[in-house]
Amino acid sequence: MDRLKVLSLFSGCGGMDLGILGNFKYLNQNYHKLPTEIVYAIDNDPSAVEIYNANFQHNCLLGDIKTINEKELPNHDILMGGFPCQSFSIVAQNPPRLGIKDEKGQLFFEICRILKEKQPRFFIAENVKGILSANQKRAFPLIIQEFQKVGYNISYQVFNASDYGIPQKRERVFIIGFKHFEDCFKFQFPQPITTRNKIPLKLVLDEQIEDKYFFSQKAVDGMLKAKETMNKGRVQNIDEPCNTISAHLAKVSLNSTDPVLKEGQLYRRFTPRETARIQSFPDNFRLDVVSENRQYKAIGNAVPPVLMWHISQQIINLIVEEEKQKYSLECA
Ligand SMILES: C[S@@+](CC[C@H](N)C(=O)[O-])C[C@H]1O[C@@H](n2cnc3c(N)ncnc32)[C@H](O)[C@@H]1O
């Protein structure tokens, strides 16, 4: 089978990209190479692009998607993009959720602009679960309508990463667009794998942790005093998957709602490497090309590669089945 050409928008540090390419190992499992190649990738965050380019053989361009001339883009079979989600997220309530009225919330129109011109066979878009309820539930149907207007049949589903061998309860919506109705009809989202036997957080934690990751006694005392009345100190149960890792981890404090760890009487943040593991990046995925703050941000924004691999595999299966049928007809 010919390799499927993929166009990657809002590529970040490449979580989706690693997932759709495959050929990586995570928690002793091999996620085999998929018959795909990335023909174009772009993001406007210099640090994310630096991490991306340290990990892939092809290059991600640093640039603003709004400046791309869609006619100059290479032809491709799959367009993918986790469009920016801040304005849809229920976590980001300050400032309040603006949804599609916000400039960032409108970046999906850029995806539509490119789909309209290039008409790839599939697209995969990812966003936070909050997109389903944004703008009093009006934003999501509008987004779907826009995708339909440019010629696509749509299927979507909310996924919990912890159902797919990932130690994180991250919930995200995946919207898959199909140029051909038969593809949409035949497509099946991947079945959960670890619904009953979830991967616990402790499997991805390190034992030797540098002092700088521990909170000071002053911060701990302050948090303990305030804890009765406020929802603070999100200590994780290491026997369960972790709460969602976000880009905000760069600024984690004991007063924020981000997940932290308690070891004896000590509290600490995750290391960037642990964060990457919680997101299902393999240990050979390089992070050390930018500052730790930038690493947290890029990793927190990423799509878990393992989840993306499972979803991509289902699209590949459609093509494999199609080729099998063609072959059996030719041989009959
Ligand atoms: C949710 S993150 C994508 C994460 C990525 N899919 C991954 O799996 O690692 C959204 C990305 O959109 C990028 N972005 C935001 N506005 C952009 C623009 N106007 N042009 C290009 N990229 C943009 C951000 O820098 C960020 O990396």
The ligand as a MOL file (V3000), in Angstrom:
LIG
                    3D

  0  0  0     0  0            999 V3000
M  V30 BEGIN CTAB
M  V30 COUNTS 27 29 0 0 0
M  V30 BEGIN ATOM
M  V30 1 C -3.4550 22.1070 21.0180 0
M  V30 2 S -1.9040 22.6240 20.4140 0 CHG=1
M  V30 3 C -1.5560 21.3810 19.2290 0
M  V30 4 C -0.8110 20.2180 19.7790 0
M  V30 5 C -0.3400 19.2260 18.7470 0
M  V30 6 N -1.4120 18.7620 17.8940 0
M  V30 7 C 0.3250 18.0260 19.3930 0
M  V30 8 O -0.2610 16.9410 19.3820 0
M  V30 9 O 1.4350 18.1740 19.9440 0 CHG=-1
M  V30 10 C -2.3220 23.9710 19.3780 0
M  V30 11 C -1.1390 24.5600 18.6440 0
M  V30 12 O -1.6000 25.5700 17.7390 0
M  V30 13 C -0.5490 26.5040 17.5930 0
M  V30 14 N -1.1110 27.7340 16.9950 0
M  V30 15 C -1.9510 28.6330 17.5640 0
M  V30 16 N -2.2520 29.6210 16.7050 0
M  V30 17 C -1.5880 29.3520 15.5540 0
M  V30 18 C -1.4790 30.0080 14.3070 0
M  V30 19 N -2.1510 31.1480 14.0680 0
M  V30 20 N -0.7000 29.4550 13.3420 0
M  V30 21 C -0.0110 28.3000 13.5890 0
M  V30 22 N -0.0770 27.6200 14.7590 0
M  V30 23 C -0.8520 28.1420 15.7300 0
M  V30 24 C -0.0110 26.6730 19.0110 0
M  V30 25 O 1.3170 27.1670 18.9950 0
M  V30 26 C -0.1010 25.2420 19.5400 0
M  V30 27 O 1.1280 24.5610 19.4130 0
M  V30 END ATOM
M  V30 BEGIN BOND
M  V30 1 1 1 2
M  V30 2 1 2 3
M  V30 3 1 2 10
M  V30 4 1 3 4
M  V30 5 1 4 5
M  V30 6 1 5 6
M  V30 7 1 5 7
M  V30 8 2 7 8
M  V30 9 1 7 9
M  V30 10 1 10 11
M  V30 11 1 11 12
M  V30 12 1 11 26
M  V30 13 1 12 13
M  V30 14 1 13 14
M  V30 15 1 13 24
M  V30 16 1 14 15
M  V30 17 1 14 23
M  V30 18 2 15 16
M  V30 19 1 16 17
M  V30 20 1 17 18
M  V30 21 2 17 23
M  V30 22 1 18 19
M  V30 23 2 18 20
M  V30 24 1 20 21
M  V30 25 2 21 22
M  V30 26 1 22 23
M  V30 27 1 24 25
M  V30 28 1 24 26
M  V30 29 1 26 27
M  V30 END BOND
M  V30 END CTAB
M  END
